[in-house]
């Protein structure tokens, strides 16, 4: 028994007429009748009551008709779905992003993709930049928003935005009244920053900001996550250079200030060049459309 045999049965069950059922299946009546007889022999069940004038379903036939309709419907849906998945219209896309990107490009990117591909399930995974790089290489992420760490020939890259760093501090900090702050003013300040192992591009930008003036930043704490950094600054344990997108809600009792010649970081959308997920191409195209509006 296969789906073709179910279609023979359904044609007769729905028409209750051998001639019309055979015509529906593009067959002459004798071979069609033999197919129905073969189905009944295979099942060991009589599905139809028939005489010279009428054809009727048996109770077993009526039950079998319901199951065949379900099975054929599921089969047709499976055929349709596999074509949609192959074309990128359906399936799953595992998307990673840095925490601060949730305050900038990620909401728009997710919204536009969800509108364009409503049948693709987006699996969102908030990670550190280093974790994102590792997961893209391992193939456990299909695409991700992260900082540009330089040339990556194994990845396709779309520049989404350029983001400057700002400094955050408590509102009662002596520098809170200064309009713009440079590295000289921060020479003696305690700095809270993510370690290079977690966010290499961000930490490199912070270190370079000081080193061009011959200053070694006094880094006292190195949390992995930006939210933790903000909370530690709120406790008066230091100041921090953070992406500008986080300044909108730095937290109660905190204030952000512009930096003189502020470091700038490229925020990029990346995906493996060798990806086999057909849903990725549209995701990257939407990234390019965002790029045109943000840059």
C-alpha positions as CSV (number, residue, x, y, z in Angstrom):
1,X,0.0,0.0,0.0
2,X,1.2,3.5,-0.9
3,X,-0.3,6.9,-1.4
4,X,-1.2,6.0,-5.0
5,X,-3.4,3.2,-3.7
6,X,-5.0,5.5,-1.2
7,X,-5.8,7.9,-4.1
8,X,-7.5,5.0,-6.0
9,X,-9.6,4.2,-2.9
10,X,-10.5,7.9,-2.3
11,X,-11.6,8.4,-5.9
12,X,-14.1,5.6,-5.5
13,X,-15.1,6.4,-2.0
14,X,-15.9,10.0,-3.0
15,X,-17.7,9.2,-6.3
16,X,-19.2,5.8,-5.4
17,X,-19.0,5.1,-9.2
18,X,-16.3,3.0,-10.8
19,X,-16.5,4.8,-14.1
20,X,-16.2,8.3,-12.7
21,X,-13.5,7.2,-10.3
22,X,-11.4,5.6,-13.0
23,X,-11.8,8.7,-15.1
24,X,-10.6,10.8,-12.2
25,X,-7.5,8.6,-12.0
26,X,-7.0,8.8,-15.8
27,X,-7.5,5.0,-16.1
28,X,-10.0,2.8,-17.9
29,X,-12.4,1.0,-15.6
30,X,-11.1,-2.6,-15.7
31,X,-7.6,-1.9,-14.4
32,X,-9.1,0.5,-11.9
33,X,-11.4,-2.2,-10.6
34,X,-8.5,-4.6,-10.3
35,X,-6.6,-2.0,-8.2
36,X,-9.6,-1.7,-5.8
37,X,-9.8,-5.5,-5.5
38,X,-6.0,-5.7,-4.8
39,X,-6.4,-3.1,-2.1
40,X,-9.1,-5.1,-0.4
41,X,-7.1,-8.3,-0.7
42,X,-4.0,-6.6,0.8
43,X,-5.9,-5.3,3.7
44,X,-8.0,-8.4,4.1
45,X,-11.1,-6.2,4.5
46,X,-14.1,-5.5,2.4
47,X,-14.2,-1.7,1.8
48,X,-17.2,-1.5,-0.6
49,X,-20.6,-3.1,-1.0
50,X,-21.3,-3.3,-4.7
51,X,-23.9,-4.7,-7.0
52,X,-24.8,-4.1,-10.6
53,X,-26.5,-0.8,-9.7
54,X,-24.9,0.7,-6.6
55,X,-21.6,1.1,-4.8
56,X,-21.5,1.9,-1.0
57,X,-18.8,2.1,1.6
58,X,-18.8,-0.5,4.3
59,X,-18.3,0.6,8.0
60,X,-14.6,-0.3,7.6
61,X,-14.5,1.6,4.3
62,X,-15.9,4.7,6.0
63,X,-13.3,4.6,8.7
64,X,-10.5,4.0,6.2
65,X,-11.7,7.0,4.2
66,X,-11.2,9.3,7.1
67,X,-7.7,8.0,7.8
68,X,-6.8,8.1,4.1
69,X,-8.0,11.7,3.8
70,X,-5.8,12.6,6.8
71,X,-2.7,10.8,5.5
72,X,-3.0,12.2,2.0
73,X,-3.5,15.7,3.4
74,X,-0.4,15.3,5.6
75,X,1.5,13.9,2.6
76,X,0.6,16.9,0.4
77,X,1.5,19.3,3.2
78,X,4.9,17.6,3.6
79,X,5.5,17.9,-0.1
80,X,4.6,21.6,0.0
81,X,6.7,22.2,3.1
82,X,9.8,20.6,1.7
83,X,9.6,22.9,-1.3
84,X,9.1,25.9,1.0
85,X,12.1,25.0,3.1
86,X,14.3,24.5,0.1
87,X,13.3,27.9,-1.2
88,X,13.9,29.6,2.2
89,X,10.3,30.4,2.7
90,X,9.9,28.0,5.7
91,X,12.2,26.4,8.3
92,X,14.4,27.7,11.1
93,X,17.1,30.3,11.4
94,X,19.4,30.4,14.4
95,X,20.3,34.1,15.0
96,X,22.9,35.2,17.5
97,X,23.5,38.8,18.6
98,X,25.5,40.9,21.1
99,X,23.5,42.2,24.1
100,X,23.9,45.9,23.1
101,X,22.7,45.2,19.6
102,X,19.3,44.5,21.1
103,X,19.1,48.2,21.7
104,X,20.0,49.1,18.1
105,X,19.8,47.0,15.0
106,X,18.4,43.7,16.1
107,X,14.7,44.7,16.7
108,X,14.4,46.2,13.2
109,X,16.2,43.2,11.6
110,X,14.0,40.7,13.4
111,X,10.8,42.6,12.6
112,X,11.6,43.0,8.9
113,X,12.6,39.3,8.5
114,X,9.5,38.1,10.4
115,X,7.3,40.2,8.1
116,X,9.1,38.8,5.0
117,X,9.3,35.2,6.1
118,X,6.5,34.5,8.6
119,X,6.9,30.7,8.3
120,X,10.6,30.7,9.2
121,X,11.1,30.3,12.9
122,X,13.7,32.6,14.3
123,X,15.7,31.2,17.2
124,X,17.3,34.1,19.0
125,X,20.5,33.6,21.0
126,X,22.1,36.4,22.9
127,X,25.8,35.8,23.2
128,X,29.2,37.6,23.7
129,X,31.2,38.5,20.5
130,X,33.7,35.7,21.1
131,X,30.9,33.1,21.6
132,X,29.3,34.3,18.4
133,X,32.5,33.9,16.4
134,X,33.0,30.4,17.7
135,X,29.4,29.4,17.0
136,X,29.4,30.7,13.5
137,X,32.5,28.6,12.8
138,X,31.0,25.6,14.5
139,X,27.7,26.0,12.5
140,X,25.6,26.3,15.6
141,X,24.5,29.8,14.5
142,X,23.2,30.6,11.0
143,X,23.7,34.3,11.2
144,X,24.7,36.8,13.9
145,X,25.2,40.5,14.7
146,X,28.5,41.3,16.2
147,X,31.5,43.6,16.1
148,X,33.7,43.5,13.1
149,X,36.9,41.9,14.2
150,X,38.6,42.2,10.8
151,X,39.0,40.0,7.7
152,X,37.1,36.7,7.9
153,X,37.2,34.9,4.5
154,X,34.9,32.1,5.8
155,X,32.1,34.5,6.6
156,X,29.9,36.8,4.4
157,X,29.6,40.2,6.1
158,X,27.2,43.1,5.9
159,X,28.0,46.3,7.6
160,X,24.9,47.4,9.5
161,X,26.0,50.4,11.5
162,X,29.0,52.3,12.9
163,X,28.7,52.9,16.7
164,X,30.7,55.3,18.8
165,X,31.6,54.7,22.4
166,X,30.4,57.0,25.2
167,X,31.3,57.1,28.9
168,X,28.9,56.3,31.7
169,X,29.3,57.3,35.3
170,X,27.2,58.1,38.4
171,X,25.5,61.4,38.3
172,X,27.4,62.5,41.4
173,X,30.8,61.8,39.8
174,X,33.1,64.8,39.5
175,X,33.2,64.5,35.7
176,X,29.4,64.4,35.4
177,X,29.3,68.1,34.7
178,X,31.9,68.0,31.9
179,X,30.3,68.2,28.4
180,X,32.9,66.1,26.6
181,X,35.6,63.9,28.2
182,X,39.0,62.9,26.8
183,X,41.5,60.2,27.8
184,X,43.5,62.7,29.9
185,X,40.5,63.3,32.2
186,X,40.2,59.5,32.6
187,X,43.9,58.9,33.4
188,X,43.3,58.3,37.1
189,X,39.8,56.8,36.8
190,X,38.9,53.2,37.6
191,X,37.7,51.6,34.4
192,X,35.3,48.8,34.1
193,X,35.5,46.9,30.8
194,X,34.8,43.5,29.2
195,X,37.9,41.4,28.9
196,X,39.5,40.9,25.5
197,X,38.7,37.2,25.6
198,X,35.0,38.1,25.6
199,X,34.8,41.2,23.3
200,X,38.1,41.6,21.5
201,X,37.1,44.4,19.2
202,X,35.5,46.5,22.0
203,X,38.4,46.0,24.4
204,X,40.9,46.8,21.6
205,X,39.0,50.1,20.9
206,X,39.1,51.1,24.5
207,X,42.8,50.3,25.0
208,X,43.7,52.1,21.8
209,X,41.7,55.2,22.9
210,X,44.1,55.5,25.8
211,X,47.3,54.3,24.3
212,X,47.4,56.9,21.5
213,X,47.8,59.5,24.3
214,X,50.4,57.3,26.1
215,X,48.0,56.3,28.8
216,X,47.5,52.8,30.3
217,X,43.8,52.5,31.4
218,X,43.4,51.5,35.0
219,X,41.0,48.6,34.5
220,X,39.8,47.3,37.9
221,X,36.9,45.0,36.9
222,X,36.3,42.9,33.8
223,X,32.8,41.5,33.7
224,X,31.7,39.7,30.5
225,X,28.3,41.3,30.0
226,X,27.5,45.0,29.4
227,X,24.5,44.9,31.7
228,X,26.8,43.8,34.6
229,X,29.2,46.6,33.7
230,X,26.4,49.2,34.0
231,X,25.3,47.8,37.3
232,X,28.8,48.0,38.7
233,X,29.2,51.6,37.5
234,X,25.9,52.4,39.3
235,X,27.5,51.1,42.5
236,X,30.3,53.6,42.2
237,X,33.0,51.0,41.4
238,X,34.3,52.9,38.4
239,X,33.3,54.3,35.0
240,X,32.9,52.5,31.7
241,X,33.1,53.1,27.9
242,X,30.1,51.5,26.4
243,X,28.4,51.5,22.9
244,X,26.3,54.6,22.4
245,X,23.1,52.5,21.9
246,X,23.2,51.6,25.6
247,X,23.1,55.2,26.7
248,X,19.4,55.7,26.3
249,X,18.7,53.7,29.5
250,X,21.9,53.6,31.4
251,X,20.1,53.1,34.7
252,X,18.9,55.0,37.7
253,X,21.6,57.4,39.0
254,X,23.8,57.2,35.9
255,X,24.7,59.6,33.2
256,X,26.4,59.3,29.9
257,X,28.8,61.8,28.3
258,X,30.4,62.1,24.8
259,X,34.1,61.2,24.4
260,X,36.5,63.5,22.6
261,X,37.5,61.7,19.4
262,X,35.3,58.8,20.5
263,X,36.3,55.3,19.2
264,X,34.0,53.9,16.6
265,X,33.1,50.2,16.1
266,X,31.6,48.6,13.0
267,X,28.5,46.5,13.8
268,X,28.1,43.7,11.2
269,X,25.8,40.9,10.2
270,X,27.7,37.8,9.5
271,X,26.9,34.3,8.2
272,X,29.0,31.4,7.0
273,X,29.8,31.5,3.3
274,X,29.2,27.7,3.2
275,X,25.8,27.8,4.9
276,X,23.3,25.2,3.6
277,X,20.4,27.0,5.2
278,X,18.4,28.6,2.3
279,X,16.7,31.0,4.8
280,X,20.0,32.9,5.3
281,X,20.1,34.7,2.0
282,X,17.0,36.7,2.6
283,X,18.2,37.5,6.1
284,X,21.4,39.0,4.7
285,X,19.5,41.0,2.0
286,X,17.4,42.5,4.8
287,X,20.6,43.4,6.6
288,X,21.7,45.3,3.4
289,X,18.4,47.2,3.4
290,X,19.0,48.2,7.0
291,X,22.5,49.3,6.2
292,X,21.2,51.8,3.6
293,X,19.0,53.4,6.2
294,X,21.5,53.5,9.1
295,X,24.8,54.5,7.5
